[in-house]
Structure formats: C-alpha cells, structure tokens
Amino acid sequence: MPVQLVPVEAVLDLRRQVLRPGRPRETALTDVDLLPDTFHVAVYTDSGELGACATFSSEPLPGDLPASGFPDGQVRRLRKMASAPHLRGQGFGGEALRAGMRESAVRGARLVWCSGRLAAAGFYRHHGFTAIGDRFTVPGIGEHFYFVRELA
C-alpha cells in the first residue's frame, strides 16, 4: 500500500464523501488543515486510488481531559480520518493511522488523541487507543468519545 504525505486538496473529496456526505466540499476543510505543522497522510491502492486518509495537527487535549503530563508540543490530534467505503476492511485505514503515528513520533509527539465516532470505537481500541472522558454528541454528526494513545 503506497503511503504519502500530501496537500489537503488530495484528501478533501474522500473526506467529504465519507464524513460530510451531501454537503459542500469546503465543509471537509478544517481550521487547522493549512497550518504549517499539520500534515495529511494518504494511502493508495496499487492502481493509485485513494483508499484512506488521516490528518494530524498539533492540538492539546481539551482542557478538562488528562494529557498524562505531556507538554503541548508532544501532543498530536488525529482528525478527519476516512476510508473509501468499498475498500473498508482491507487495511487502508489502519495503514493511514500507523503512518500518521510514525510521522507524529518523528516530529516529537508522544501522545496522539482524537475525537472518534462511537461507531469507530472498536477500530481505535484495536489500534491501541483508550477512550477517556464521557461520551458526547457532535451536533449533526453523532456520538463520540475522546481516544488517546501514547507513542513509543
């Protein structure tokens, strides 16, 4: 599975399709996508189709959650992870996550966190994440947990 760091434009269509179906393309863009320390991981099929993507940015955990004492520079947030629906279960999402965690560690991170949909809790747990805090609802999207994972 070819993995690349790509500009955000390379992942917007898949993000919109999976995370914001029926909404305009620009709704798949976040406020941190263009910051210099944000990076975007893309995993492709052997034929060059985008199979999965994930974005990692320098963002501290929300104020009321424990960050295990890690300073902000050692904390990365996973955002806007998406897998092509017809390729799910083939490892593309897991590869995007692993590649992003490796790159995060290279950039000095020791903790990765995300706000994950309840439906994806099993995926995050399978990849070593732990749910922390209370379940919460993101309006118009659904039930979420915060997930954290320390990096080696």
Wavefront OBJ file of the C-alpha trace (Angstrom):
o trace
v 0.000 0.000 0.000
v 1.707 3.210 -1.109
v 1.625 5.878 1.637
v 2.346 9.569 1.071
v 2.222 12.884 2.890
v 0.017 15.021 0.655
v -1.525 18.506 0.489
v -5.023 18.766 1.948
v -6.552 19.123 -1.524
v -5.637 15.484 -2.209
v -7.912 14.227 0.599
v -10.874 16.628 0.537
v -13.071 14.614 -1.813
v -12.756 11.400 0.209
v -13.316 13.310 3.454
v -16.471 14.896 2.070
v -17.771 11.610 0.704
v -17.285 9.760 3.997
v -17.551 12.392 6.726
v -19.778 15.066 5.190
v -21.948 13.284 2.612
v -24.265 15.564 0.695
v -22.549 18.683 1.989
v -20.365 21.100 0.031
v -16.692 20.147 -0.458
v -15.475 23.080 1.675
v -17.205 21.591 4.750
v -14.499 18.901 4.701
v -11.822 21.567 5.316
v -10.927 22.354 8.946
v -9.426 25.424 10.550
v -6.074 23.666 11.100
v -5.653 21.994 7.691
v -3.378 24.693 6.299
v -1.234 25.315 9.378
v 2.462 24.623 8.762
v 2.732 21.815 11.332
v -0.375 19.948 10.147
v 0.186 17.001 7.833
v -2.085 14.766 5.772
v -1.493 11.064 5.174
v -2.883 9.321 2.092
v -2.837 5.582 1.465
v -3.351 4.439 -2.092
v -4.258 1.211 -3.812
v -1.668 -0.259 -6.154
v -3.653 1.280 -9.030
v -3.394 4.771 -7.482
v -6.887 5.142 -5.988
v -7.082 6.922 -2.627
v -8.016 4.230 -0.097
v -7.790 6.167 3.165
v -6.596 9.433 4.640
v -5.892 10.974 8.021
v -4.796 14.398 9.232
v -2.536 15.101 12.219
v -2.144 18.504 13.850
v -0.541 19.976 16.966
v -3.523 20.448 19.255
v -3.684 19.912 23.016
v -6.361 17.745 24.565
v -9.465 19.686 25.652
v -8.816 21.399 28.981
v -10.707 19.019 31.243
v -9.025 15.833 29.967
v -5.780 14.407 31.321
v -2.814 14.623 28.943
v -0.612 12.393 31.090
v 1.680 15.352 31.729
v 2.784 15.743 28.107
v 3.505 19.318 27.009
v 1.530 20.611 24.019
v 4.488 20.143 21.647
v 4.402 16.416 22.338
v 0.678 16.026 21.629
v -0.873 15.477 18.178
v -4.524 15.304 17.228
v -5.834 12.882 14.623
v -8.631 14.450 12.600
v -10.746 13.734 9.558
v -9.811 10.096 9.091
v -11.701 8.476 6.228
v -11.599 5.206 4.288
v -13.141 4.633 0.879
v -16.356 2.692 1.615
v -15.745 -0.008 -0.998
v -12.223 -0.640 0.382
v -13.081 -0.906 4.085
v -11.765 -3.920 5.909
v -8.697 -4.167 3.668
v -6.282 -2.323 5.979
v -6.147 1.111 4.346
v -7.445 2.978 7.407
v -5.109 1.139 9.750
v -2.164 1.915 7.489
v -3.091 5.626 7.405
v -3.287 5.656 11.193
v 0.016 3.820 11.680
v 1.818 6.030 9.146
v 0.467 9.162 10.824
v 1.526 7.977 14.262
v 5.026 7.184 12.953
v 5.301 10.651 11.393
v 3.931 12.223 14.592
v 6.637 10.472 16.611
v 9.324 11.681 14.170
v 8.012 15.210 14.783
v 8.358 14.796 18.555
v 4.896 13.643 19.592
v 4.499 11.246 22.479
v 0.693 11.234 22.616
v -1.954 11.125 19.866
v -5.611 11.846 20.555
v -8.815 12.112 18.586
v -12.490 12.737 18.890
v -13.796 9.473 17.452
v -17.260 8.428 16.429
v -18.859 5.810 18.641
v -19.153 3.550 15.586
v -15.337 3.621 15.225
v -14.548 2.799 18.868
v -13.572 -0.787 18.033
v -11.148 0.413 15.355
v -9.421 2.805 17.737
v -9.220 0.231 20.520
v -7.770 -2.309 18.072
v -5.000 0.197 17.346
v -4.109 0.757 20.997
v -6.252 3.794 21.807
v -8.140 4.168 25.086
v -11.415 6.064 25.478
v -11.265 8.810 28.102
v -13.878 11.160 29.476
v -17.601 10.948 28.920
v -19.427 10.196 25.696
v -20.538 13.377 23.932
v -22.578 14.362 20.896
v -21.286 16.386 17.985
v -24.394 18.093 16.562
v -25.324 16.774 13.148
v -22.647 14.050 13.294
v -23.352 11.816 16.282
v -21.980 10.225 19.438
v -18.232 10.476 20.134
v -15.561 9.649 22.689
v -12.102 11.093 23.136
v -9.438 8.474 22.447
v -5.744 8.675 23.386
v -2.661 6.620 22.662
v 0.872 7.064 23.890
v 3.588 6.617 21.278
v 6.711 4.563 21.881
l 1 2 3 4 5 6 7 8 9 10 11 12 13 14 15 16 17 18 19 20 21 22 23 24 25 26 27 28 29 30 31 32 33 34 35 36 37 38 39 40 41 42 43 44 45 46 47 48 49 50 51 52 53 54 55 56 57 58 59 60 61 62 63 64 65 66 67 68 69 70 71 72 73 74 75 76 77 78 79 80 81 82 83 84 85 86 87 88 89 90 91 92 93 94 95 96 97 98 99 100 101 102 103 104 105 106 107 108 109 110 111 112 113 114 115 116 117 118 119 120 121 122 123 124 125 126 127 128 129 130 131 132 133 134 135 136 137 138 139 140 141 142 143 144 145 146 147 148 149 150 151 152
